[in-house]
Amino acid sequence: MALICELDEQWSFVGSKARQHWLWYAYNTKTGGGLAYTFGPRTDETCRELLALLTPFNIGMITSDDWGSYGREVPKDKHLTG
């Protein structure tokens, strides 16, 4: 069975808001269980790292917000935004 997963990212800081640290993660929308995560800057490269971690899963559809990296890196035929 193909999974539907959601991609998202959140940030925190250490000592100063100028020192942002980003957590990128993917979770199963049906169960809420985490599938993969990575830490890195808010860039297309980090988005690609997260997507690479999802290759072992049978992902049928990926949902996300409209952050530009998702639109550029997630395959268009599997991507829903909103």
Biopython code that builds the backbone (N, CA, C, O; Angstrom):
import numpy as np
from Bio.PDB.StructureBuilder import StructureBuilder

atoms = [
    (1, "MET", "N", (0.840, -1.169, 0.000)),
    (1, "MET", "CA", (0.000, 0.000, 0.000)),
    (1, "MET", "C", (0.895, 1.246, 0.000)),
    (1, "MET", "O", (1.873, 1.318, 0.744)),
    (2, "ALA", "N", (0.552, 2.204, -0.828)),
    (2, "ALA", "CA", (1.325, 3.442, -0.914)),
    (2, "ALA", "C", (0.989, 4.357, 0.255)),
    (2, "ALA", "O", (-0.169, 4.473, 0.658)),
    (3, "LEU", "N", (2.007, 4.997, 0.788)),
    (3, "LEU", "CA", (1.842, 5.924, 1.903)),
    (3, "LEU", "C", (1.616, 7.343, 1.403)),
    (3, "LEU", "O", (2.077, 7.727, 0.328)),
    (4, "ILE", "N", (0.904, 8.098, 2.202)),
    (4, "ILE", "CA", (0.835, 9.542, 2.014)),
    (4, "ILE", "C", (1.640, 10.137, 3.149)),
    (4, "ILE", "O", (1.380, 9.847, 4.317)),
    (5, "CYS", "N", (2.609, 10.959, 2.818)),
    (5, "CYS", "CA", (3.406, 11.565, 3.881)),
    (5, "CYS", "C", (3.384, 13.078, 3.760)),
    (5, "CYS", "O", (3.166, 13.637, 2.685)),
    (6, "GLU", "N", (3.611, 13.709, 4.870)),
    (6, "GLU", "CA", (3.677, 15.175, 4.958)),
    (6, "GLU", "C", (5.112, 15.568, 5.245)),
    (6, "GLU", "O", (5.783, 14.948, 6.070)),
    (7, "LEU", "N", (5.578, 16.598, 4.562)),
    (7, "LEU", "CA", (6.904, 17.160, 4.812)),
    (7, "LEU", "C", (6.740, 18.492, 5.528)),
    (7, "LEU", "O", (5.828, 19.263, 5.229)),
    (8, "ASP", "N", (7.616, 18.747, 6.457)),
    (8, "ASP", "CA", (7.587, 20.028, 7.158)),
    (8, "ASP", "C", (8.968, 20.312, 7.722)),
    (8, "ASP", "O", (9.843, 19.446, 7.733)),
    (9, "GLU", "N", (9.146, 21.524, 8.184)),
    (9, "GLU", "CA", (10.407, 21.914, 8.800)),
    (9, "GLU", "C", (10.101, 22.883, 9.931)),
    (9, "GLU", "O", (9.089, 23.583, 9.914)),
    (10, "GLN", "N", (10.980, 22.910, 10.898)),
    (10, "GLN", "CA", (10.835, 23.862, 12.001)),
    (10, "GLN", "C", (12.218, 24.293, 12.439)),
    (10, "GLN", "O", (13.200, 23.588, 12.207)),
    (11, "TRP", "N", (12.295, 25.446, 13.070)),
    (11, "TRP", "CA", (13.596, 25.952, 13.465)),
    (11, "TRP", "C", (13.631, 26.268, 14.941)),
    (11, "TRP", "O", (12.610, 26.484, 15.593)),
    (12, "SER", "N", (14.832, 26.284, 15.428)),
    (12, "SER", "CA", (15.119, 26.709, 16.788)),
    (12, "SER", "C", (16.449, 27.450, 16.726)),
    (12, "SER", "O", (17.043, 27.570, 15.655)),
    (13, "PHE", "N", (16.907, 27.933, 17.840)),
    (13, "PHE", "CA", (18.179, 28.643, 17.840)),
    (13, "PHE", "C", (18.955, 28.302, 19.102)),
    (13, "PHE", "O", (18.400, 27.859, 20.107)),
    (14, "VAL", "N", (20.241, 28.522, 19.011)),
    (14, "VAL", "CA", (21.133, 28.282, 20.144)),
    (14, "VAL", "C", (21.825, 29.600, 20.466)),
    (14, "VAL", "O", (22.658, 30.078, 19.696)),
    (15, "GLY", "N", (21.478, 30.175, 21.596)),
    (15, "GLY", "CA", (22.135, 31.401, 22.041)),
    (15, "GLY", "C", (21.638, 32.677, 21.393)),
    (15, "GLY", "O", (21.487, 33.691, 22.074)),
    (16, "SER", "N", (21.381, 32.655, 20.101)),
    (16, "SER", "CA", (20.978, 33.847, 19.366)),
    (16, "SER", "C", (20.087, 33.424, 18.204)),
    (16, "SER", "O", (20.338, 32.401, 17.567)),
    (17, "LYS", "N", (19.055, 34.202, 17.927)),
    (17, "LYS", "CA", (18.168, 33.870, 16.808)),
    (17, "LYS", "C", (18.894, 33.903, 15.467)),
    (17, "LYS", "O", (18.396, 33.362, 14.480)),
    (18, "ALA", "N", (20.040, 34.519, 15.424)),
    (18, "ALA", "CA", (20.843, 34.522, 14.197)),
    (18, "ALA", "C", (21.472, 33.153, 13.938)),
    (18, "ALA", "O", (21.910, 32.875, 12.822)),
    (19, "ARG", "N", (21.521, 32.308, 14.948)),
    (19, "ARG", "CA", (22.108, 30.959, 14.808)),
    (19, "ARG", "C", (20.983, 29.931, 14.699)),
    (19, "ARG", "O", (20.772, 29.127, 15.608)),
    (20, "GLN", "N", (20.277, 29.967, 13.594)),
    (20, "GLN", "CA", (19.137, 29.076, 13.389)),
    (20, "GLN", "C", (19.592, 27.649, 13.092)),
    (20, "GLN", "O", (20.590, 27.426, 12.407)),
    (21, "HIS", "N", (18.848, 26.708, 13.614)),
    (21, "HIS", "CA", (19.042, 25.284, 13.339)),
    (21, "HIS", "C", (17.698, 24.740, 12.872)),
    (21, "HIS", "O", (16.684, 24.917, 13.547)),
    (22, "TRP", "N", (17.689, 24.075, 11.713)),
    (22, "TRP", "CA", (16.452, 23.592, 11.103)),
    (22, "TRP", "C", (16.343, 22.079, 11.199)),
    (22, "TRP", "O", (17.297, 21.352, 10.923)),
    (23, "LEU", "N", (15.164, 21.621, 11.593)),
    (23, "LEU", "CA", (14.792, 20.207, 11.572)),
    (23, "LEU", "C", (13.812, 20.037, 10.425)),
    (23, "LEU", "O", (12.775, 20.699, 10.389)),
    (24, "TRP", "N", (14.131, 19.159, 9.494)),
    (24, "TRP", "CA", (13.239, 18.800, 8.390)),
    (24, "TRP", "C", (12.736, 17.394, 8.679)),
    (24, "TRP", "O", (13.524, 16.530, 9.064)),
    (25, "TYR", "N", (11.446, 17.146, 8.502)),
    (25, "TYR", "CA", (10.918, 15.827, 8.830)),
    (25, "TYR", "C", (9.771, 15.429, 7.911)),
    (25, "TYR", "O", (9.123, 16.267, 7.285)),
    (26, "ALA", "N", (9.544, 14.118, 7.855)),
    (26, "ALA", "CA", (8.444, 13.538, 7.085)),
    (26, "ALA", "C", (7.707, 12.574, 7.996)),
    (26, "ALA", "O", (8.325, 11.811, 8.739)),
    (27, "TYR", "N", (6.378, 12.614, 7.934)),
    (27, "TYR", "CA", (5.599, 11.687, 8.747)),
    (27, "TYR", "C", (4.428, 11.129, 7.953)),
    (27, "TYR", "O", (3.952, 11.742, 6.998)),
    (28, "ASN", "N", (3.976, 9.957, 8.368)),
    (28, "ASN", "CA", (2.846, 9.268, 7.775)),
    (28, "ASN", "C", (1.579, 9.994, 8.206)),
    (28, "ASN", "O", (1.309, 10.103, 9.402)),
    (29, "THR", "N", (0.795, 10.494, 7.247)),
    (29, "THR", "CA", (-0.387, 11.269, 7.604)),
    (29, "THR", "C", (-1.491, 10.413, 8.218)),
    (29, "THR", "O", (-2.344, 10.935, 8.936)),
    (30, "LYS", "N", (-1.490, 9.120, 7.950)),
    (30, "LYS", "CA", (-2.532, 8.246, 8.510)),
    (30, "LYS", "C", (-2.249, 7.902, 9.968)),
    (30, "LYS", "O", (-3.153, 7.944, 10.803)),
    (31, "THR", "N", (-1.008, 7.564, 10.276)),
    (31, "THR", "CA", (-0.676, 7.119, 11.634)),
    (31, "THR", "C", (-0.030, 8.206, 12.480)),
    (31, "THR", "O", (-0.019, 8.113, 13.708)),
    (32, "GLY", "N", (0.508, 9.232, 11.836)),
    (32, "GLY", "CA", (1.248, 10.267, 12.557)),
    (32, "GLY", "C", (2.672, 9.858, 12.898)),
    (32, "GLY", "O", (3.414, 10.630, 13.506)),
    (33, "GLY", "N", (3.055, 8.658, 12.512)),
    (33, "GLY", "CA", (4.399, 8.167, 12.809)),
    (33, "GLY", "C", (5.460, 8.824, 11.942)),
    (33, "GLY", "O", (5.238, 9.095, 10.762)),
    (34, "GLY", "N", (6.608, 9.076, 12.539)),
    (34, "GLY", "CA", (7.714, 9.668, 11.807)),
    (34, "GLY", "C", (8.334, 8.688, 10.833)),
    (34, "GLY", "O", (8.497, 7.511, 11.152)),
    (35, "LEU", "N", (8.679, 9.164, 9.650)),
    (35, "LEU", "CA", (9.326, 8.331, 8.635)),
    (35, "LEU", "C", (10.806, 8.664, 8.488)),
    (35, "LEU", "O", (11.635, 7.767, 8.338)),
    (36, "ALA", "N", (11.135, 9.944, 8.531)),
    (36, "ALA", "CA", (12.528, 10.360, 8.334)),
    (36, "ALA", "C", (12.697, 11.791, 8.811)),
    (36, "ALA", "O", (11.739, 12.560, 8.889)),
    (37, "TYR", "N", (13.946, 12.132, 9.128)),
    (37, "TYR", "CA", (14.263, 13.515, 9.490)),
    (37, "TYR", "C", (15.727, 13.789, 9.197)),
    (37, "TYR", "O", (16.546, 12.874, 9.112)),
    (38, "THR", "N", (16.034, 15.056, 9.047)),
    (38, "THR", "CA", (17.408, 15.493, 8.879)),
    (38, "THR", "C", (17.532, 16.913, 9.424)),
    (38, "THR", "O", (16.542, 17.637, 9.531)),
    (39, "PHE", "N", (18.734, 17.292, 9.759)),
    (39, "PHE", "CA", (19.015, 18.644, 10.224)),
    (39, "PHE", "C", (19.871, 19.347, 9.183)),
    (39, "PHE", "O", (20.780, 18.746, 8.610)),
    (40, "GLY", "N", (19.584, 20.607, 8.942)),
    (40, "GLY", "CA", (20.391, 21.364, 7.998)),
    (40, "GLY", "C", (19.769, 22.708, 7.727)),
    (40, "GLY", "O", (18.694, 23.010, 8.245)),
    (41, "PRO", "N", (20.428, 23.525, 6.919)),
    (41, "PRO", "CA", (19.886, 24.841, 6.589)),
    (41, "PRO", "C", (18.615, 24.710, 5.754)),
    (41, "PRO", "O", (18.302, 23.636, 5.241)),
    (42, "ARG", "N", (17.907, 25.790, 5.629)),
    (42, "ARG", "CA", (16.648, 25.780, 4.873)),
    (42, "ARG", "C", (16.968, 25.978, 3.388)),
    (42, "ARG", "O", (16.748, 27.049, 2.822)),
    (43, "THR", "N", (17.496, 24.905, 2.775)),
    (43, "THR", "CA", (17.949, 24.961, 1.383)),
    (43, "THR", "C", (17.402, 23.781, 0.591)),
    (43, "THR", "O", (16.906, 22.810, 1.164)),
    (44, "ASP", "N", (17.497, 23.875, -0.734)),
    (44, "ASP", "CA", (17.084, 22.774, -1.599)),
    (44, "ASP", "C", (17.902, 21.519, -1.311)),
    (44, "ASP", "O", (17.374, 20.409, -1.365)),
    (45, "GLU", "N", (19.171, 21.688, -1.008)),
    (45, "GLU", "CA", (20.033, 20.530, -0.733)),
    (45, "GLU", "C", (19.522, 19.732, 0.468)),
    (45, "GLU", "O", (19.494, 18.502, 0.424)),
    (46, "THR", "N", (19.124, 20.410, 1.524)),
    (46, "THR", "CA", (18.608, 19.705, 2.697)),
    (46, "THR", "C", (17.283, 19.029, 2.367)),
    (46, "THR", "O", (17.008, 17.934, 2.858)),
    (47, "CYS", "N", (16.467, 19.668, 1.546)),
    (47, "CYS", "CA", (15.218, 19.049, 1.103)),
    (47, "CYS", "C", (15.515, 17.756, 0.343)),
    (47, "CYS", "O", (14.846, 16.744, 0.553)),
    (48, "ARG", "N", (16.508, 17.787, -0.533)),
    (48, "ARG", "CA", (16.896, 16.576, -1.271)),
    (48, "ARG", "C", (17.383, 15.484, -0.324)),
    (48, "ARG", "O", (17.110, 14.304, -0.546)),
    (49, "GLU", "N", (18.101, 15.867, 0.730)),
    (49, "GLU", "CA", (18.554, 14.883, 1.727)),
    (49, "GLU", "C", (17.357, 14.190, 2.375)),
    (49, "GLU", "O", (17.358, 12.970, 2.539)),
    (50, "LEU", "N", (16.342, 14.962, 2.742)),
    (50, "LEU", "CA", (15.147, 14.371, 3.348)),
    (50, "LEU", "C", (14.450, 13.437, 2.366)),
    (50, "LEU", "O", (14.061, 12.328, 2.734)),
    (51, "LEU", "N", (14.292, 13.873, 1.129)),
    (51, "LEU", "CA", (13.639, 13.029, 0.122)),
    (51, "LEU", "C", (14.415, 11.734, -0.104)),
    (51, "LEU", "O", (13.806, 10.684, -0.310)),
    (52, "ALA", "N", (15.730, 11.788, -0.071)),
    (52, "ALA", "CA", (16.545, 10.579, -0.243)),
    (52, "ALA", "C", (16.292, 9.586, 0.889)),
    (52, "ALA", "O", (16.329, 8.375, 0.672)),
    (53, "LEU", "N", (16.037, 10.091, 2.087)),
    (53, "LEU", "CA", (15.753, 9.206, 3.221)),
    (53, "LEU", "C", (14.407, 8.498, 3.080)),
    (53, "LEU", "O", (14.160, 7.503, 3.761)),
    (54, "LEU", "N", (13.544, 8.995, 2.212)),
    (54, "LEU", "CA", (12.224, 8.392, 2.015)),
    (54, "LEU", "C", (12.218, 7.292, 0.954)),
    (54, "LEU", "O", (11.196, 6.631, 0.771)),
    (55, "THR", "N", (13.329, 7.080, 0.252)),
    (55, "THR", "CA", (13.348, 6.098, -0.840)),
    (55, "THR", "C", (13.003, 4.671, -0.411)),
    (55, "THR", "O", (12.449, 3.935, -1.228)),
    (56, "PRO", "N", (13.298, 4.231, 0.824)),
    (56, "PRO", "CA", (12.910, 2.862, 1.194)),
    (56, "PRO", "C", (11.400, 2.667, 1.368)),
    (56, "PRO", "O", (10.925, 1.533, 1.432)),
    (57, "PHE", "N", (10.657, 3.754, 1.443)),
    (57, "PHE", "CA", (9.216, 3.669, 1.677)),
    (57, "PHE", "C", (8.454, 3.738, 0.360)),
    (57, "PHE", "O", (8.931, 4.323, -0.612)),
    (58, "ASN", "N", (7.277, 3.142, 0.333)),
    (58, "ASN", "CA", (6.412, 3.192, -0.839)),
    (58, "ASN", "C", (5.537, 4.439, -0.726)),
    (58, "ASN", "O", (4.389, 4.360, -0.289)),
    (59, "ILE", "N", (6.079, 5.583, -1.119)),
    (59, "ILE", "CA", (5.374, 6.853, -0.990)),
    (59, "ILE", "C", (4.528, 7.088, -2.238)),
    (59, "ILE", "O", (5.056, 7.176, -3.347)),
    (60, "GLY", "N", (3.223, 7.189, -2.054)),
    (60, "GLY", "CA", (2.324, 7.442, -3.173)),
    (60, "GLY", "C", (2.093, 8.918, -3.413)),
    (60, "GLY", "O", (1.975, 9.359, -4.556)),
    (61, "MET", "N", (2.027, 9.690, -2.321)),
    (61, "MET", "CA", (1.761, 11.117, -2.422)),
    (61, "MET", "C", (2.475, 11.837, -1.293)),
    (61, "MET", "O", (2.588, 11.312, -0.186)),
    (62, "ILE", "N", (2.956, 13.040, -1.574)),
    (62, "ILE", "CA", (3.649, 13.868, -0.588)),
    (62, "ILE", "C", (2.904, 15.187, -0.483)),
    (62, "ILE", "O", (2.650, 15.849, -1.490)),
    (63, "THR", "N", (2.557, 15.563, 0.735)),
    (63, "THR", "CA", (1.917, 16.854, 0.967)),
    (63, "THR", "C", (2.895, 17.770, 1.686)),
    (63, "THR", "O", (3.776, 17.314, 2.414)),
    (64, "SER", "N", (2.725, 19.073, 1.469)),
    (64, "SER", "CA", (3.598, 20.052, 2.121)),
    (64, "SER", "C", (2.963, 21.428, 2.034)),
    (64, "SER", "O", (1.914, 21.612, 1.416)),
    (65, "ASP", "N", (3.621, 22.389, 2.664)),
    (65, "ASP", "CA", (3.232, 23.779, 2.470)),
    (65, "ASP", "C", (3.871, 24.266, 1.169)),
    (65, "ASP", "O", (4.441, 23.472, 0.421)),
    (66, "ASP", "N", (3.776, 25.547, 0.904)),
    (66, "ASP", "CA", (4.268, 26.089, -0.362)),
    (66, "ASP", "C", (5.714, 26.568, -0.314)),
    (66, "ASP", "O", (6.124, 27.359, -1.163)),
    (67, "TRP", "N", (6.495, 26.103, 0.662)),
    (67, "TRP", "CA", (7.901, 26.499, 0.723)),
    (67, "TRP", "C", (8.576, 26.124, -0.596)),
    (67, "TRP", "O", (8.380, 25.016, -1.095)),
    (68, "GLY", "N", (9.358, 27.023, -1.158)),
    (68, "GLY", "CA", (9.934, 26.867, -2.488)),
    (68, "GLY", "C", (10.713, 25.593, -2.720)),
    (68, "GLY", "O", (10.627, 25.014, -3.803)),
    (69, "SER", "N", (11.472, 25.137, -1.735)),
    (69, "SER", "CA", (12.266, 23.914, -1.904)),
    (69, "SER", "C", (11.385, 22.717, -2.213)),
    (69, "SER", "O", (11.758, 21.869, -3.023)),
    (70, "TYR", "N", (10.228, 22.636, -1.585)),
    (70, "TYR", "CA", (9.330, 21.512, -1.848)),
    (70, "TYR", "C", (8.842, 21.551, -3.294)),
    (70, "TYR", "O", (8.812, 20.521, -3.968)),
    (71, "GLY", "N", (8.465, 22.724, -3.767)),
    (71, "GLY", "CA", (7.994, 22.858, -5.142)),
    (71, "GLY", "C", (9.056, 22.520, -6.172)),
    (71, "GLY", "O", (8.746, 21.995, -7.242)),
    (72, "ARG", "N", (10.298, 22.817, -5.853)),
    (72, "ARG", "CA", (11.397, 22.538, -6.787)),
    (72, "ARG", "C", (11.888, 21.097, -6.717)),
    (72, "ARG", "O", (12.321, 20.553, -7.733)),
    (73, "GLU", "N", (11.834, 20.469, -5.556)),
    (73, "GLU", "CA", (12.494, 19.175, -5.361)),
    (73, "GLU", "C", (11.557, 17.964, -5.315)),
    (73, "GLU", "O", (11.968, 16.863, -5.683)),
    (74, "VAL", "N", (10.323, 18.141, -4.875)),
    (74, "VAL", "CA", (9.385, 17.012, -4.805)),
    (74, "VAL", "C", (8.831, 16.767, -6.207)),
    (74, "VAL", "O", (8.427, 17.715, -6.880)),
    (75, "PRO", "N", (8.803, 15.503, -6.663)),
    (75, "PRO", "CA", (8.256, 15.216, -7.994)),
    (75, "PRO", "C", (6.827, 15.763, -8.130)),
    (75, "PRO", "O", (5.974, 15.516, -7.277)),
    (76, "LYS", "N", (6.585, 16.499, -9.198)),
    (76, "LYS", "CA", (5.294, 17.175, -9.400)),
    (76, "LYS", "C", (4.111, 16.207, -9.387)),
    (76, "LYS", "O", (3.036, 16.548, -8.894)),
    (77, "ASP", "N", (4.307, 15.000, -9.929)),
    (77, "ASP", "CA", (3.199, 14.047, -10.009)),
    (77, "ASP", "C", (2.833, 13.429, -8.663)),
    (77, "ASP", "O", (1.819, 12.738, -8.562)),
    (78, "LYS", "N", (3.639, 13.664, -7.626)),
    (78, "LYS", "CA", (3.361, 13.120, -6.296)),
    (78, "LYS", "C", (3.145, 14.211, -5.253)),
    (78, "LYS", "O", (3.060, 13.908, -4.063)),
    (79, "HIS", "N", (3.057, 15.465, -5.667)),
    (79, "HIS", "CA", (3.094, 16.575, -4.716)),
    (79, "HIS", "C", (1.762, 17.320, -4.634)),
    (79, "HIS", "O", (1.214, 17.751, -5.649)),
    (80, "LEU", "N", (1.255, 17.462, -3.418)),
    (80, "LEU", "CA", (0.081, 18.291, -3.133)),
    (80, "LEU", "C", (0.492, 19.365, -2.144)),
    (80, "LEU", "O", (1.154, 19.074, -1.148)),
    (81, "THR", "N", (0.105, 20.603, -2.411)),
    (81, "THR", "CA", (0.411, 21.688, -1.474)),
    (81, "THR", "C", (-0.882, 22.282, -0.944)),
    (81, "THR", "O", (-1.947, 22.159, -1.548)),
    (82, "GLY", "N", (-0.753, 22.922, 0.186)),
    (82, "GLY", "CA", (-1.948, 23.560, 0.741)),
    (82, "GLY", "C", (-1.746, 24.040, 2.137)),
    (82, "GLY", "O", (-2.664, 24.599, 2.737)),
]
sb = StructureBuilder()
sb.init_structure("model")
sb.init_model(0)
sb.init_chain("A")
sb.init_seg("    ")
for serial, (resi, resn, name, xyz) in enumerate(atoms, 1):
    if name == "N":
        sb.init_residue(resn, " ", resi, " ")
    sb.init_atom(name, np.array(xyz, "f"), 0.0, 1.0, " ", f" {name:<3s}", serial, name[0])
structure = sb.get_structure()
